[in-house]
Amino acid sequence: MLTERQGLVVWLHSLKHAKSLRRFGNVHYVSKKMKYVVLYCNQDELNSVMERISAYSYVKKVDPSFKPFIKSVFENSRPDKAKEYDYKMGF
């Protein structure tokens, strides 16, 4: 059975401790320039993981990702008429 996952964006003071965040979930991306880590964890454990991570002194802020709650099925999407004719050229 697949578990629902949700992303966390962890803003850090220093990237020295980015590797230690692997125990909370899967580290997907580390930005060296902006000093943040994208971390994926189980959705049912999200609040407890956020509290534990934000308690560390090297963490500035923890933001949850809202991607699981965004509707990705669009109702009023009509195909563009110009593009429709380009595909039916019949070469």
N, C-alpha and C positions, 0 to 999 in steps of 0.2 A: 504494500500500500504506500502510495506517495504521500509525503507530508507537505503541507503548504509552507512555502518559504517566503521570507520578506527581507529586504535589504535594509541595512543600517549604514549611515554615513557618520563616521567617527572622525571629528576634527581634533588634531593633535598639536601640542606645542612643539614636539620634536619627533622625528621619524625613527628615533632609536628604539622605541618601544612598539613599533608597528608589528613586529614579528610575534610579540607576546599576545596579540589579539586573536591568534589562530585557535586558541582553546575555546573561544566563544562561538565559533562557527567557521565558515569558509571565507577566507579573505579573497575577494574577487579582484580588487584593484587597489594600488597604492599610488597616490599622486605625490611626487617629490616636490613639485613646485608649490602646490597649494596646501600640502601637508594634511591630507585626509586619506582615510581607508574606507573602502566599500566592503562591507561584511554581510554575508547571508546567514541567517539562522532560522530556526523553526518559528512559525508564526505564534504558536501557543506559548512559547518561552520568551517572546519579544520584550515584554515589560520588565521581567526579571533581569534579562541580559542588559537592557538599557540602564537599569539602576546600578548593576554591578560595574559596568564599564564606566559610567559617569562618575563613579566614586574614586577612580584613579586620579592622581594629581597631574599626570601628563596628558589628560583628556580635556580639551576645551569645551566641546559640545557634542551631543549625540542626536542625530536627526533620523527618524524612520523614513523609509521610502513609501510613497503612496501608490506605487504602481499596481499592486493587487486590487486596489479599490477604484481604479480608473476604468471606465467602460471603453472597451476596444472594438465594439461592434457599432458601426455607424449606420443610421437609418436612412438619411437623405443623400446618400452618395450616388450620384448619377455619373456614368462614364462620359468623358468629354467626346463630343461629336467629331472633332478633328482627329483625335487619336484613334477613334473607331475605324475611320476610313484608311488610315495608314497601315493597319494590320491586314486589311482585306485587299491588298494590291494585286495579289495573284501571280507572282513571278514564277 
